[in-house]
Amino acid sequence: MDPTENPGEQQARATREAIEEAGLSLNAVWTRYFSFTGAAGDYEIDAYLNGSMQLPAHERDLLAHAVNELIKELPPRRMAPYSSNGTAPCEGGQTPQQDNAS
């Protein structure tokens, strides 16, 4: 984090990064945000995410909630199998317990 950024700028940057990493479209984000009674238009959201303007804390949090909800709806990413038993790791990256009864 950049210590010279204020909390709103930090939140905007982190939200933008989450959107980019998840591959979400601005339209999808704005539509979900608006469904949560968000008051800013899509141009204002775009400007906020690009650091051109600030939003009130309540609007920033509604936007973050919209982004987080959309990310939760994404399918889980495929994980690589381990060579020891050919199975994929369990959720959280843990390897499955092997049966020692053989």
CYANA upper distance limits for C-alpha pairs under 8 A (distance plus 0.5 A):
  1 MET  CA      5 GLU  CA      8.42
  1 MET  CA     10 GLN  CA      7.67
  2 ASP  CA     10 GLN  CA      8.19
  5 GLU  CA      9 GLU  CA      6.14
  5 GLU  CA     10 GLN  CA      6.50
  6 ASN  CA     10 GLN  CA      6.78
  7 PRO  CA     11 GLN  CA      6.56
  8 GLY  CA     12 ALA  CA      6.61
  8 GLY  CA     54 GLN  CA      7.37
  8 GLY  CA     55 LEU  CA      8.10
  8 GLY  CA     57 ALA  CA      7.91
  8 GLY  CA     60 ARG  CA      8.26
  9 GLU  CA     13 ARG  CA      6.65
  9 GLU  CA     51 GLY  CA      7.30
  9 GLU  CA     54 GLN  CA      8.13
 10 GLN  CA     14 ALA  CA      6.64
 11 GLN  CA     15 THR  CA      6.45
 11 GLN  CA     60 ARG  CA      8.15
 12 ALA  CA     16 ARG  CA      6.54
 12 ALA  CA     48 TYR  CA      7.07
 12 ALA  CA     49 LEU  CA      5.68
 12 ALA  CA     50 ASN  CA      8.14
 12 ALA  CA     51 GLY  CA      7.64
 12 ALA  CA     60 ARG  CA      8.24
 13 ARG  CA     17 GLU  CA      6.65
 13 ARG  CA     49 LEU  CA      7.11
 13 ARG  CA     50 ASN  CA      8.25
 13 ARG  CA     51 GLY  CA      8.31
 14 ALA  CA     18 ALA  CA      6.69
 15 THR  CA     19 ILE  CA      6.72
 15 THR  CA     49 LEU  CA      7.80
 15 THR  CA     64 ALA  CA      6.92
 15 THR  CA     67 VAL  CA      8.05
 16 ARG  CA     20 GLU  CA      6.71
 16 ARG  CA     49 LEU  CA      6.14
 16 ARG  CA     50 ASN  CA      8.25
 17 GLU  CA     21 GLU  CA      6.52
 18 ALA  CA     22 ALA  CA      6.58
 18 ALA  CA     67 VAL  CA      8.22
 19 ILE  CA     23 GLY  CA      6.55
 19 ILE  CA     24 LEU  CA      5.78
 19 ILE  CA     25 SER  CA      8.06
 19 ILE  CA     67 VAL  CA      7.31
 20 GLU  CA     24 LEU  CA      6.91
 22 ALA  CA     71 ILE  CA      7.02
 24 LEU  CA     28 ALA  CA      7.26
 24 LEU  CA     29 VAL  CA      7.46
 24 LEU  CA     70 LEU  CA      8.41
 25 SER  CA     29 VAL  CA      6.83
 26 LEU  CA     30 TRP  CA      6.46
 26 LEU  CA     42 ASP  CA      8.28
 26 LEU  CA     46 ASP  CA      7.91
 27 ASN  CA     31 THR  CA      6.49
 27 ASN  CA     42 ASP  CA      7.98
 28 ALA  CA     32 ARG  CA      6.75
 29 VAL  CA     33 TYR  CA      6.57
 29 VAL  CA     63 LEU  CA      8.10
 29 VAL  CA     66 ALA  CA      6.85
 29 VAL  CA     67 VAL  CA      6.53
 29 VAL  CA     70 LEU  CA      8.04
 30 TRP  CA     34 PHE  CA      6.41
 30 TRP  CA     41 GLY  CA      8.21
 30 TRP  CA     42 ASP  CA      6.40
 30 TRP  CA     45 ILE  CA      7.73
 30 TRP  CA     63 LEU  CA      8.27
 31 THR  CA     35 SER  CA      6.71
 32 ARG  CA     36 PHE  CA      7.09
 32 ARG  CA     66 ALA  CA      5.94
 32 ARG  CA     67 VAL  CA      8.41
 32 ARG  CA     70 LEU  CA      8.44
 33 TYR  CA     37 THR  CA      7.44
 33 TYR  CA     38 GLY  CA      5.89
 33 TYR  CA     62 LEU  CA      6.69
 33 TYR  CA     63 LEU  CA      5.85
 33 TYR  CA     65 HIS  CA      8.18
 33 TYR  CA     66 ALA  CA      5.54
 33 TYR  CA     67 VAL  CA      8.39
 34 PHE  CA     38 GLY  CA      4.92
 34 PHE  CA     39 ALA  CA      7.36
 34 PHE  CA     40 ALA  CA      8.35
 36 PHE  CA     62 LEU  CA      7.33
 36 PHE  CA     66 ALA  CA      8.09
 38 GLY  CA     59 GLU  CA      6.79
 38 GLY  CA     62 LEU  CA      7.00
 38 GLY  CA     63 LEU  CA      8.04
 39 ALA  CA     59 GLU  CA      7.75
 40 ALA  CA     44 GLU  CA      6.31
 40 ALA  CA     45 ILE  CA      6.98
 40 ALA  CA     59 GLU  CA      8.06
 41 GLY  CA     45 ILE  CA      6.82
 42 ASP  CA     46 ASP  CA      6.63
 43 TYR  CA     47 ALA  CA      6.61
 44 GLU  CA     48 TYR  CA      6.51
 44 GLU  CA     53 MET  CA      7.98
 45 ILE  CA     49 LEU  CA      6.62
 46 ASP  CA     50 ASN  CA      6.73
 47 ALA  CA     51 GLY  CA      6.66
 47 ALA  CA     52 SER  CA      5.43
 47 ALA  CA     53 MET  CA      6.20
 48 TYR  CA     52 SER  CA      6.21
 48 TYR  CA     53 MET  CA      5.37
 48 TYR  CA     54 GLN  CA      6.06
 48 TYR  CA     55 LEU  CA      7.21
 55 LEU  CA     59 GLU  CA      6.57
 55 LEU  CA     60 ARG  CA      6.53
 56 PRO  CA     60 ARG  CA      6.79
 57 ALA  CA     61 ASP  CA      6.61
 58 HIS  CA     62 LEU  CA      6.75
 59 GLU  CA     63 LEU  CA      6.68
 60 ARG  CA     64 ALA  CA      6.67
 61 ASP  CA     65 HIS  CA      6.54
 62 LEU  CA     66 ALA  CA      6.69
 63 LEU  CA     67 VAL  CA      6.74
 64 ALA  CA     68 ASN  CA      6.57
 65 HIS  CA     69 GLU  CA      6.57
 66 ALA  CA     70 LEU  CA      6.77
 67 VAL  CA     71 ILE  CA      6.68
 68 ASN  CA     72 LYS  CA      6.68
 69 GLU  CA     73 GLU  CA      6.97
 70 LEU  CA     74 LEU  CA      7.24
 79 MET  CA     88 ALA  CA      6.85
 79 MET  CA     89 PRO  CA      7.44
 80 ALA  CA     88 ALA  CA      6.54
 80 ALA  CA     89 PRO  CA      8.01
 81 PRO  CA     86 GLY  CA      6.09
 81 PRO  CA     87 THR  CA      5.66
 81 PRO  CA     88 ALA  CA      4.62
 81 PRO  CA     89 PRO  CA      7.07
 82 TYR  CA     86 GLY  CA      5.89
 82 TYR  CA     87 THR  CA      6.52
 82 TYR  CA     88 ALA  CA      6.78
 82 TYR  CA     89 PRO  CA      7.82
 83 SER  CA     87 THR  CA      8.37
 87 THR  CA     96 PRO  CA      8.33
 88 ALA  CA     95 THR  CA      7.97
 89 PRO  CA     93 GLY  CA      5.95
 89 PRO  CA     94 GLN  CA      6.06
 89 PRO  CA     95 THR  CA      5.12
 89 PRO  CA     96 PRO  CA      6.75
 90 CYS  CA     94 GLN  CA      5.76
 90 CYS  CA     95 THR  CA      6.26
 90 CYS  CA     96 PRO  CA      6.49
